[in-house]
């Protein structure tokens, strides 16, 4: 299963919106005879790739055991059912880390395997397999993507100077690492303030990036400039969320390829929960937020942030913008509690991954 998990990790950037899955076929004698991982959307799943690998090696799969990080699918989607392929290959045992949360599968693959006489074991490697696919589980179970907020800040928590200057608080290594995290996401979410202030491209600039995430902009009054740098990036269509329909402002943006959606909230601003539901409908598993304190604070207040990816520089800036507009609180207990998941050095900076502590309610939904 450890090898299957490593294969799944290698599929993470290319396979969304499908989950990252790895599969290893082991003969009755204990030898690895085939392995595979999920390919890009519309191409073969991990089990099919492992069966093809076994065939290419000239190995018979009759009586083999398949170690797979997620339940083999049982439905006809962009590809055929993997459970049927395993049955046809004569596999006698399947060891899976997790049941698939997709309602179209959700135990049906296991049931079909057992009905065909295949022994099924579920559970080994479950925690690691789920961590690899938090976004997919979130979309299937909660109806919204997993939301990761990326912030670059000084040691005293400043993300920009009072005049708005923020380039560059962190070093080149941290910025490159940030692109790797962008590459994992199905969408990058920002606000109009960031677009107007920084004029960013907000794309993935890595030589081996297999795809570009969708760009989502929260822009209540449709102020996104037609000459902004973001239009020069090669990516999926830009999705702009506004609080009200304004055809005059929308037309030039649509001419540039933007999809403009009016999602007004009760406060006259963009309805952020509705934005996430819309992105889930676009098959986005993970949302990577790179925005200013206003949008960050609004996401926190709406309870929509799952974790924070913080790059912290050994630098003191004094006055300036903070991570998120939240307060003022009157008691420390009102603060939002997180738990550190990872703490690493990236060049001269620290990278901290912190998850909302009470996100256990998502776990309990399973």
RACOR-V426167 format. One record per residue. N is the residue number from 1. RES is the residue in three letters. PSI is psi in degrees with one decimal (NA if undefined). D_CENTER is the distance of its C-alpha to the mean C-alpha in Angstrom with 1 decimal. Layout:
n:N res:RES psi:PSI d_center:D_CENTER
n:N res:RES psi:PSI d_center:D_CENTER
//
This chain:
n:1 res:UNK psi:-33.0 d_center:22.8
n:2 res:UNK psi:-40.7 d_center:22.0
n:3 res:UNK psi:-39.1 d_center:22.3
n:4 res:UNK psi:-39.2 d_center:20.1
n:5 res:UNK psi:-39.0 d_center:17.3
n:6 res:UNK psi:-38.1 d_center:17.8
n:7 res:UNK psi:-41.0 d_center:17.7
n:8 res:UNK psi:-41.0 d_center:14.4
n:9 res:UNK psi:-37.5 d_center:13.0
n:10 res:UNK psi:-15.2 d_center:14.6
n:11 res:UNK psi:-7.0 d_center:12.8
n:12 res:UNK psi:-38.4 d_center:9.2
n:13 res:UNK psi:-31.0 d_center:9.4
n:14 res:UNK psi:-25.1 d_center:11.7
n:15 res:UNK psi:-20.0 d_center:11.1
n:16 res:UNK psi:145.5 d_center:8.3
n:17 res:UNK psi:-2.8 d_center:8.9
n:18 res:UNK psi:153.9 d_center:10.9
n:19 res:UNK psi:153.1 d_center:10.1
n:20 res:UNK psi:116.8 d_center:10.9
n:21 res:UNK psi:142.2 d_center:14.6
n:22 res:UNK psi:149.6 d_center:17.6
n:23 res:UNK psi:135.7 d_center:21.2
n:24 res:UNK psi:127.9 d_center:24.5
n:25 res:UNK psi:129.6 d_center:27.9
n:26 res:UNK psi:131.4 d_center:30.8
n:27 res:UNK psi:168.3 d_center:34.4
n:28 res:UNK psi:-25.0 d_center:36.9
n:29 res:UNK psi:-1.5 d_center:38.3
n:30 res:UNK psi:9.7 d_center:35.1
n:31 res:UNK psi:141.6 d_center:34.3
n:32 res:UNK psi:123.1 d_center:30.9
n:33 res:UNK psi:-8.3 d_center:31.6
n:34 res:UNK psi:149.0 d_center:28.3
n:35 res:UNK psi:156.3 d_center:24.6
n:36 res:UNK psi:167.8 d_center:21.6
n:37 res:UNK psi:162.2 d_center:17.8
n:38 res:UNK psi:134.6 d_center:15.8
n:39 res:UNK psi:-177.4 d_center:16.5
n:40 res:UNK psi:159.7 d_center:15.1
n:41 res:UNK psi:130.4 d_center:15.0
n:42 res:UNK psi:-9.2 d_center:18.5
n:43 res:UNK psi:-173.8 d_center:19.7
n:44 res:UNK psi:146.3 d_center:20.6
n:45 res:UNK psi:173.7 d_center:18.7
n:46 res:UNK psi:-42.6 d_center:19.2
n:47 res:UNK psi:-40.9 d_center:22.5
n:48 res:UNK psi:-41.8 d_center:24.0
n:49 res:UNK psi:-38.1 d_center:23.3
n:50 res:UNK psi:-40.1 d_center:25.0
n:51 res:UNK psi:-39.7 d_center:27.9
n:52 res:UNK psi:-38.2 d_center:28.4
n:53 res:UNK psi:-41.5 d_center:28.4
n:54 res:UNK psi:-42.2 d_center:31.0
n:55 res:UNK psi:-40.5 d_center:33.1
n:56 res:UNK psi:-28.9 d_center:32.9
n:57 res:UNK psi:-4.9 d_center:34.2
n:58 res:UNK psi:27.8 d_center:36.9
n:59 res:UNK psi:136.3 d_center:35.9
n:60 res:UNK psi:139.2 d_center:36.7
n:61 res:UNK psi:-1.4 d_center:34.1
n:62 res:UNK psi:125.1 d_center:36.7
n:63 res:UNK psi:7.3 d_center:36.3
n:64 res:UNK psi:164.2 d_center:33.2
n:65 res:UNK psi:134.0 d_center:30.4
n:66 res:UNK psi:120.0 d_center:26.8
n:67 res:UNK psi:118.5 d_center:24.3
n:68 res:UNK psi:141.9 d_center:20.8
n:69 res:UNK psi:-6.0 d_center:17.6
n:70 res:UNK psi:149.8 d_center:17.1
n:71 res:UNK psi:130.7 d_center:19.9
n:72 res:UNK psi:134.4 d_center:21.3
n:73 res:UNK psi:153.0 d_center:20.8
n:74 res:UNK psi:13.7 d_center:23.9
n:75 res:UNK psi:162.4 d_center:23.4
n:76 res:UNK psi:102.5 d_center:24.0
n:77 res:UNK psi:-125.0 d_center:20.9
n:78 res:UNK psi:-21.3 d_center:20.3
n:79 res:UNK psi:173.3 d_center:22.0
n:80 res:UNK psi:171.1 d_center:24.6
n:81 res:UNK psi:125.3 d_center:24.4
n:82 res:UNK psi:-30.6 d_center:23.8
n:83 res:UNK psi:-37.6 d_center:26.0
n:84 res:UNK psi:-37.5 d_center:28.9
n:85 res:UNK psi:-39.1 d_center:28.5
n:86 res:UNK psi:-39.9 d_center:28.7
n:87 res:UNK psi:-45.2 d_center:31.7
n:88 res:UNK psi:-29.6 d_center:33.4
n:89 res:UNK psi:-6.4 d_center:32.9
n:90 res:UNK psi:16.5 d_center:34.9
n:91 res:UNK psi:134.7 d_center:32.3
n:92 res:UNK psi:-16.0 d_center:33.9
n:93 res:UNK psi:140.0 d_center:31.2
n:94 res:UNK psi:124.6 d_center:27.4
n:95 res:UNK psi:114.3 d_center:25.7
n:96 res:UNK psi:142.9 d_center:22.2
n:97 res:UNK psi:-41.3 d_center:19.8
n:98 res:UNK psi:156.1 d_center:18.5
n:99 res:UNK psi:143.0 d_center:19.3
n:100 res:UNK psi:128.7 d_center:16.9
n:101 res:UNK psi:-10.5 d_center:15.8
n:102 res:UNK psi:122.2 d_center:16.2
n:103 res:UNK psi:-23.2 d_center:19.6
n:104 res:UNK psi:-13.3 d_center:20.8
n:105 res:UNK psi:-76.9 d_center:20.8
n:106 res:UNK psi:61.9 d_center:20.8
n:107 res:UNK psi:-16.3 d_center:23.8
n:108 res:UNK psi:-35.0 d_center:25.4
n:109 res:UNK psi:-43.8 d_center:24.7
n:110 res:UNK psi:-42.8 d_center:26.2
n:111 res:UNK psi:-41.2 d_center:29.1
n:112 res:UNK psi:-38.2 d_center:29.9
n:113 res:UNK psi:-46.9 d_center:29.9
n:114 res:UNK psi:-37.8 d_center:32.2
n:115 res:UNK psi:-26.6 d_center:34.4
n:116 res:UNK psi:3.8 d_center:35.0
n:117 res:UNK psi:10.4 d_center:36.1
n:118 res:UNK psi:129.9 d_center:33.0
n:119 res:UNK psi:135.1 d_center:32.5
n:120 res:UNK psi:129.1 d_center:29.1
n:121 res:UNK psi:135.1 d_center:27.8
n:122 res:UNK psi:134.4 d_center:24.6
n:123 res:UNK psi:-39.6 d_center:23.1
n:124 res:UNK psi:128.4 d_center:23.3
n:125 res:UNK psi:15.8 d_center:20.1
n:126 res:UNK psi:-46.1 d_center:18.4
n:127 res:UNK psi:-45.4 d_center:16.9
n:128 res:UNK psi:-38.7 d_center:15.4
n:129 res:UNK psi:-38.5 d_center:14.2
n:130 res:UNK psi:-39.7 d_center:12.5
n:131 res:UNK psi:-35.7 d_center:10.9
n:132 res:UNK psi:-25.7 d_center:9.5
n:133 res:UNK psi:37.4 d_center:7.9
n:134 res:UNK psi:-40.4 d_center:7.4
n:135 res:UNK psi:-42.8 d_center:4.9
n:136 res:UNK psi:-43.4 d_center:7.6
n:137 res:UNK psi:-39.8 d_center:10.2
n:138 res:UNK psi:-46.2 d_center:9.5
n:139 res:UNK psi:-39.2 d_center:9.8
n:140 res:UNK psi:-37.2 d_center:12.8
n:141 res:UNK psi:-36.4 d_center:14.4
n:142 res:UNK psi:-10.3 d_center:14.0
n:143 res:UNK psi:16.9 d_center:13.7
n:144 res:UNK psi:157.0 d_center:10.9
n:145 res:UNK psi:165.1 d_center:7.1
n:146 res:UNK psi:130.2 d_center:6.1
n:147 res:UNK psi:117.6 d_center:7.6
n:148 res:UNK psi:123.0 d_center:7.9
n:149 res:UNK psi:118.7 d_center:11.2
n:150 res:UNK psi:132.2 d_center:12.5
n:151 res:UNK psi:138.0 d_center:16.3
n:152 res:UNK psi:123.2 d_center:19.1
n:153 res:UNK psi:161.2 d_center:22.3
n:154 res:UNK psi:174.1 d_center:25.8
n:155 res:UNK psi:-29.6 d_center:27.2
n:156 res:UNK psi:21.7 d_center:28.6
n:157 res:UNK psi:20.1 d_center:25.3
n:158 res:UNK psi:135.7 d_center:26.0
n:159 res:UNK psi:-9.5 d_center:23.5
n:160 res:UNK psi:159.3 d_center:26.3
n:161 res:UNK psi:167.3 d_center:30.1
n:162 res:UNK psi:-28.2 d_center:32.1
n:163 res:UNK psi:3.2 d_center:32.5
n:164 res:UNK psi:-10.1 d_center:28.8
n:165 res:UNK psi:132.7 d_center:28.8
n:166 res:UNK psi:1.2 d_center:25.7
n:167 res:UNK psi:117.7 d_center:25.9
n:168 res:UNK psi:127.9 d_center:25.5
n:169 res:UNK psi:-44.4 d_center:25.1
n:170 res:UNK psi:167.9 d_center:23.2
n:171 res:UNK psi:177.8 d_center:24.2
n:172 res:UNK psi:-37.7 d_center:23.3
n:173 res:UNK psi:-41.0 d_center:21.5
n:174 res:UNK psi:-38.9 d_center:19.1
n:175 res:UNK psi:-40.2 d_center:18.5
n:176 res:UNK psi:-41.4 d_center:17.8
n:177 res:UNK psi:-36.6 d_center:15.5
n:178 res:UNK psi:-34.9 d_center:13.5
n:179 res:UNK psi:-35.0 d_center:13.2
n:180 res:UNK psi:-36.3 d_center:11.8
n:181 res:UNK psi:-36.0 d_center:8.9
n:182 res:UNK psi:-41.0 d_center:8.7
n:183 res:UNK psi:-26.8 d_center:8.9
n:184 res:UNK psi:-25.4 d_center:5.6
n:185 res:UNK psi:155.8 d_center:4.0
n:186 res:UNK psi:-23.2 d_center:5.7
n:187 res:UNK psi:144.6 d_center:7.8
n:188 res:UNK psi:127.5 d_center:9.6
n:189 res:UNK psi:130.8 d_center:11.8
n:190 res:UNK psi:176.4 d_center:15.3
n:191 res:UNK psi:164.2 d_center:18.8
n:192 res:UNK psi:-29.1 d_center:22.0
n:193 res:UNK psi:-43.2 d_center:23.5
n:194 res:UNK psi:-40.6 d_center:21.3
n:195 res:UNK psi:-45.6 d_center:22.0
n:196 res:UNK psi:-37.3 d_center:25.7
n:197 res:UNK psi:-45.3 d_center:26.1
n:198 res:UNK psi:-18.4 d_center:24.1
n:199 res:UNK psi:54.1 d_center:23.9
n:200 res:UNK psi:159.1 d_center:20.7
n:201 res:UNK psi:-35.6 d_center:19.3
n:202 res:UNK psi:46.0 d_center:15.6
n:203 res:UNK psi:178.9 d_center:14.8
n:204 res:UNK psi:118.1 d_center:14.0
n:205 res:UNK psi:67.2 d_center:17.4
n:206 res:UNK psi:139.2 d_center:17.3
n:207 res:UNK psi:-27.7 d_center:19.9
n:208 res:UNK psi:17.3 d_center:18.0
n:209 res:UNK psi:122.5 d_center:14.7
n:210 res:UNK psi:-16.0 d_center:14.5
n:211 res:UNK psi:165.1 d_center:13.0
n:212 res:UNK psi:133.9 d_center:12.5
n:213 res:UNK psi:155.7 d_center:9.8
n:214 res:UNK psi:148.3 d_center:11.6
n:215 res:UNK psi:124.4 d_center:13.2
n:216 res:UNK psi:129.2 d_center:13.9
n:217 res:UNK psi:126.4 d_center:17.0
n:218 res:UNK psi:110.0 d_center:18.7
n:219 res:UNK psi:85.1 d_center:22.3
n:220 res:UNK psi:-38.6 d_center:24.8
n:221 res:UNK psi:16.4 d_center:27.8
n:222 res:UNK psi:61.2 d_center:26.5
n:223 res:UNK psi:8.8 d_center:27.4
n:224 res:UNK psi:121.7 d_center:25.0
n:225 res:UNK psi:144.3 d_center:27.6
n:226 res:UNK psi:-16.2 d_center:28.2
n:227 res:UNK psi:18.6 d_center:28.7
n:228 res:UNK psi:152.5 d_center:25.5
n:229 res:UNK psi:-26.8 d_center:24.0
n:230 res:UNK psi:-25.1 d_center:20.7
n:231 res:UNK psi:-15.2 d_center:22.7
n:232 res:UNK psi:-2.7 d_center:23.6
n:233 res:UNK psi:140.8 d_center:20.1
n:234 res:UNK psi:110.1 d_center:19.6
n:235 res:UNK psi:177.5 d_center:16.5
n:236 res:UNK psi:166.2 d_center:15.7
n:237 res:UNK psi:143.0 d_center:17.7
n:238 res:UNK psi:136.4 d_center:17.4
n:239 res:UNK psi:118.1 d_center:17.0
n:240 res:UNK psi:125.3 d_center:19.4
n:241 res:UNK psi:126.2 d_center:19.8
n:242 res:UNK psi:163.3 d_center:23.4
n:243 res:UNK psi:-9.1 d_center:25.6
n:244 res:UNK psi:148.5 d_center:28.4
n:245 res:UNK psi:124.8 d_center:29.4
n:246 res:UNK psi:91.1 d_center:31.2
n:247 res:UNK psi:-37.7 d_center:32.1
n:248 res:UNK psi:-39.1 d_center:33.9
n:249 res:UNK psi:-29.0 d_center:30.9
n:250 res:UNK psi:-37.1 d_center:28.4
n:251 res:UNK psi:-50.0 d_center:30.5
n:252 res:UNK psi:-30.5 d_center:30.2
n:253 res:UNK psi:-39.1 d_center:26.4
n:254 res:UNK psi:-33.4 d_center:26.2
n:255 res:UNK psi:-24.8 d_center:28.6
n:256 res:UNK psi:-1.8 d_center:26.1
n:257 res:UNK psi:5.1 d_center:23.6
n:258 res:UNK psi:148.2 d_center:21.8
n:259 res:UNK psi:115.5 d_center:21.1
n:260 res:UNK psi:123.2 d_center:22.6
n:261 res:UNK psi:128.8 d_center:22.0
n:262 res:UNK psi:114.7 d_center:24.2
n:263 res:UNK psi:72.5 d_center:22.6
n:264 res:UNK psi:139.5 d_center:25.2
n:265 res:UNK psi:176.6 d_center:25.1
n:266 res:UNK psi:-24.8 d_center:28.2
n:267 res:UNK psi:8.3 d_center:28.5
n:268 res:UNK psi:-1.8 d_center:28.7
n:269 res:UNK psi:179.4 d_center:25.3
n:270 res:UNK psi:136.3 d_center:22.0
n:271 res:UNK psi:100.6 d_center:20.8
n:272 res:UNK psi:-41.2 d_center:17.4
n:273 res:UNK psi:-36.5 d_center:16.7
n:274 res:UNK psi:-34.2 d_center:17.8
n:275 res:UNK psi:-46.0 d_center:15.4
n:276 res:UNK psi:-35.9 d_center:12.4
n:277 res:UNK psi:-38.4 d_center:14.4
n:278 res:UNK psi:-41.2 d_center:14.9
n:279 res:UNK psi:-35.1 d_center:11.4
n:280 res:UNK psi:-38.9 d_center:10.9
n:281 res:UNK psi:-23.6 d_center:14.1
n:282 res:UNK psi:10.3 d_center:12.8
n:283 res:UNK psi:33.5 d_center:10.4
n:284 res:UNK psi:123.8 d_center:7.2
n:285 res:UNK psi:-43.9 d_center:4.7
n:286 res:UNK psi:133.4 d_center:2.4
n:287 res:UNK psi:126.7 d_center:5.6
n:288 res:UNK psi:109.7 d_center:7.1
n:289 res:UNK psi:124.2 d_center:10.7
n:290 res:UNK psi:89.8 d_center:13.7
n:291 res:UNK psi:-178.8 d_center:16.7
n:292 res:UNK psi:-176.8 d_center:20.1
n:293 res:UNK psi:-31.6 d_center:21.6
n:294 res:UNK psi:-54.7 d_center:22.3
n:295 res:UNK psi:-41.2 d_center:18.9
n:296 res:UNK psi:-46.3 d_center:17.5
n:297 res:UNK psi:-40.4 d_center:20.4
n:298 res:UNK psi:-39.8 d_center:20.1
n:299 res:UNK psi:-41.2 d_center:16.6
n:300 res:UNK psi:-46.3 d_center:18.0
n:301 res:UNK psi:-29.6 d_center:21.1
n:302 res:UNK psi:-1.0 d_center:19.4
n:303 res:UNK psi:32.3 d_center:17.6
n:304 res:UNK psi:-6.1 d_center:14.1
n:305 res:UNK psi:130.6 d_center:12.7
n:306 res:UNK psi:-38.1 d_center:11.2
n:307 res:UNK psi:161.6 d_center:11.4
n:308 res:UNK psi:132.1 d_center:12.9
n:309 res:UNK psi:102.0 d_center:12.7
n:310 res:UNK psi:122.8 d_center:16.4
n:311 res:UNK psi:117.8 d_center:18.4
n:312 res:UNK psi:122.7 d_center:22.0
n:313 res:UNK psi:147.5 d_center:24.9
n:314 res:UNK psi:68.9 d_center:28.4
n:315 res:UNK psi:138.5 d_center:29.8
n:316 res:UNK psi:127.2 d_center:31.6
n:317 res:UNK psi:-11.2 d_center:31.5
n:318 res:UNK psi:-124.6 d_center:33.5
n:319 res:UNK psi:152.2 d_center:33.1
n:320 res:UNK psi:-172.6 d_center:30.1
n:321 res:UNK psi:147.2 d_center:26.9
n:322 res:UNK psi:-175.5 d_center:24.8
n:323 res:UNK psi:-40.2 d_center:21.1
n:324 res:UNK psi:141.3 d_center:21.3
n:325 res:UNK psi:99.1 d_center:24.2
n:326 res:UNK psi:-45.3 d_center:24.6
n:327 res:UNK psi:-157.0 d_center:28.3
n:328 res:UNK psi:141.4 d_center:31.0
n:329 res:UNK psi:155.6 d_center:31.0
n:330 res:UNK psi:-13.1 d_center:34.4
n:331 res:UNK psi:145.7 d_center:33.5
n:332 res:UNK psi:-33.9 d_center:31.2
n:333 res:UNK psi:-18.3 d_center:30.2
n:334 res:UNK psi:-12.4 d_center:28.5
n:335 res:UNK psi:161.1 d_center:25.9
n:336 res:UNK psi:117.1 d_center:22.3
n:337 res:UNK psi:130.7 d_center:22.1
n:338 res:UNK psi:167.9 d_center:19.2
n:339 res:UNK psi:137.0 d_center:19.3
n:340 res:UNK psi:133.1 d_center:18.7
n:341 res:UNK psi:-37.2 d_center:16.5
n:342 res:UNK psi:142.6 d_center:17.1
n:343 res:UNK psi:118.3 d_center:19.7
n:344 res:UNK psi:155.3 d_center:20.3
n:345 res:UNK psi:133.2 d_center:22.5
n:346 res:UNK psi:100.5 d_center:21.2
n:347 res:UNK psi:-134.3 d_center:24.4
n:348 res:UNK psi:-4.2 d_center:26.4
n:349 res:UNK psi:168.2 d_center:23.6
n:350 res:UNK psi:143.7 d_center:21.7
n:351 res:UNK psi:119.6 d_center:17.9
n:352 res:UNK psi:129.3 d_center:17.3
n:353 res:UNK psi:116.1 d_center:14.2
n:354 res:UNK psi:133.8 d_center:15.4
n:355 res:UNK psi:144.4 d_center:14.2
n:356 res:UNK psi:123.2 d_center:16.1
n:357 res:UNK psi:-40.9 d_center:18.9
n:358 res:UNK psi:10.9 d_center:19.6
n:359 res:UNK psi:0.7 d_center:16.1
n:360 res:UNK psi:-22.9 d_center:18.3
n:361 res:UNK psi:-28.8 d_center:19.0
n:362 res:UNK psi:-43.1 d_center:15.7
n:363 res:UNK psi:-41.9 d_center:16.9
n:364 res:UNK psi:-22.5 d_center:20.2
n:365 res:UNK psi:-15.5 d_center:19.0
n:366 res:UNK psi:NA d_center:18.7
//
